[in-house]
Amino acid sequence: MKAPGMAQPERVENGSFCKQGSDSLDDELVDLVSAEQDLAEDVPYLDQEHTAGYSNGFRGQVASDGLLDLLDEGVPGVGTYEDFNTIDWVREKSKDRDRHREINRQKKQSDLALLLSLIDAFSGWLLMLLIGLLSGALAGGIDIAAHWLTDLKEGFCMKGFWFTHEHCCWKSNETTFQSRNKCPQWKSWAELMVGVPEGASAYVVNYLMYVSWALIFSYLAVILVRAFAPYACGSGIPEIKTILSGFIIRGYLGKWTLLIKTITLVLAVSSGLSLGKEGPLVHVACCCGNILCHLFQKYRKNEAKRREVLSAASAVGVSVAFGAPIGGVLFSLEEVSYYFPLKTLWRSFFAALVAAFTLRSINPFGNSRLVLFYVEFHTPWHFLELFPFVLLGIFGGLWGALFIRANIAWCRRRKTTRLGHYPVLEVVVVALATAVLAFPNEYTRMSSSELISELFNDCSLLDSSKLCDYISPGKGGERAANFSVTTNGLADRAAGPGVYTALWQLVLALVFKMFITVVTFGMKVPSGLFIPSMAVGAIAGRLLGIGMEQLAYYHHEWPMFKGWCSLGAKCITPGLYAMLGAAACLGGVTRMTVSLVVIMFELTGGLEYIVPLMAATMTSKWVADALGREGIYEAHIRLNGYPFLEPKEEFEQKTLAMDVMRPRRNDPPLSVLTQDGMTVEEVEGMISDTSYSGFPVVVSHQSQRLVGFVLRRDLVISIDNARCCQDGIVGASRVLFTDHTPSHPYQGGPPPLNLRPILDLSPLAITDHTPMEITVDIFRKLGLRQCLVTQNGRLLGIITKKDILKHMAQMANRDPDSILFN
């Protein structure tokens, strides 16, 4: 057994990974048995056109015309990457620079080349336009379909089955402000089946139909995911972050994944499960970006360029999810992107703008808004309110840290017990429990987006919600019609019976949402976490807001209210507290800061509440970070063992490269190739005896002087191609990595095979005494796959990304074997 020439990927065959995936049913690690189904159609790596002329960025020429120059005609597959491996950012950027140099050289020679260069420069903007249009259209369709199916659980529109409850009653003459959602055209299932709208029998029928539809929708969602696109489950953001860092997951952003994720996202949201569509919309937008990249050669052939597009696509996903183009760009920059040059910032903004405009043109909610819970507040906040705002931040941080620990523990249990063998049964059971427990409480029965909209709402004269059931002062207990109105809206009032009823219902809803979201996030259906987290925070914020409002009303003479909150004035806005609570809980779970504040600002349309948002969000992050450094997405990346080097994590250990490199002291020597001393048969033997991703090339076994580095995949493809296309190449042929012509090339034997064109002559190398903190920074900032360790020019060992991650896990007292991929 030889020592590694490069880190062992531990996923040599797809089948072994599929087996692991079937046993590991956490949030994102899905069954990969169908991972190959998207390969041929979505990732044309083996296409002749795709690989032609690949290695322009590599130095070294073959001097002899008799020797095969593998890249003159373009060898299919050379320069591409195997599944579940990391791309070489340095090589990809070198390829792009060579492409630009060639374009600049040619455009000076003809007008046609100049025109083609302009088209090439414009293609990036055209691609952003297409991504924005397609993502916006899909988001609008998802919103409309989810709204319709959610209403279908409660009833049916007689004048057209395709109408939602709200649309059905729009043109009805029998609706009133107090009962605006009641009209003869809309029939509940009880009215259709037993002929009565109210009573015990009607309640039972509506209950049973609600539960039945929830089970049908959830079952269809999990069956479609399991049968056609296992990658369509979960939110997708942990995988997107890993892919943007350079990891290859073929099929994850393919056409089948896009189709099934779009359909099952509608079904999952409509089933009433405690999940949202915002996170999966980022996955949907990235699928659109990846598919449309195939229309443009410079993005189809370059993995680094493609990741620039995916960074912009993730911004588009948040833009259509929240109607927040600026927040989407900042989300991509702050939360998911690994490499984000300035031109990507501009293009991300353009794509997010196009997507938001497309969604606005579709108008899915019929109110000219991009989201269901858009709200505007008109009452200014007071400096003394910062104290309850900070309390909401503390609650959000505590909830975020608690949720991450509980959800990771549940997902780990799912991976290590028999629970993971029955994903369909798990989804159906959780959907059944959710529907049965949610229906009796109107605040859990409605969709999470409608709940957030209800909690954000600033009560007006026309509101019939129980949360707006206040008693007007001095009118003998009369209600809504006689409220006093201030310049900023309705004055603070005493809470009526409806408000008190709503309060205990919201307390029950808060407990229910906190528990059920822990077990829901991570199941084998599309599941976002933004909306459930915001719902938890909005409930807590509304409860605190109503408490502050009643405190100010009954005790306006207290020092904390005196001077700014007088009797009959509008002092406290409970909806504002709900919005701040939503931001705090979402920040505690995801650890977003700047992008979250901007998203919430775009939702409210006012600059006046930036300071409260910042206070709640930063407090939430500080509290959550004190209890655990990882956000939910980083925690799931680590749970799944993905090779992701977190840019925000500091490495503070005083270790050296020699402590991490392989081979170790008692290991066999390093597996290397020599530049002119091995035969084709010997090289093929080394390839078959090992499963390493690449091999260093040295002058000789004795000198160990480093020449370069060659990838295993390139070796295999090049040798196979030479056997097919070059006469005389047999097992006894010498393999050369040199640029000189042998004085007697054949000497009666078979012709040699020169593989210098696939040799990386400038692999990054460090000395054995390089501090690991510098090495980690090099890996992060250059996106390296591996780094060679030398001493006075002699090769000593190799450090791979996986070695770095294992070393960091050991230093943090975590299991180093949890890193599954290379």
Helices and strands as residue ranges (DSSP letters): H 14-23, H 39-42, H 48-51, G 54-57, H 89-107, H 111-152, E 155-157, H 165-168, E 186-188, H 189-193, H 200-228, G 230-232, H 237-244, H 255-270, H 278-293, H 297-300, H 303-322, H 325-331, I 332-336, H 342-362, G 383-385, H 386-416, G 418-421, H 423-438, H 442-445, H 448-456, G 466-468, E 470-471, G 480-482, E 485-486, E 489-490, E 494-495, H 497-520, H 530-554, H 574-590, H 594-604, G 607-609, H 610-627, H 632-640, H 657-660, E 673-674, E 678-679, H 680-689, E 694-698, E 706-711, H 712-725, E 734-736, E 753-754, G 756-758, E 765-767, H 772-782, E 786-791, E 794-800, H 801-811, G 816-818
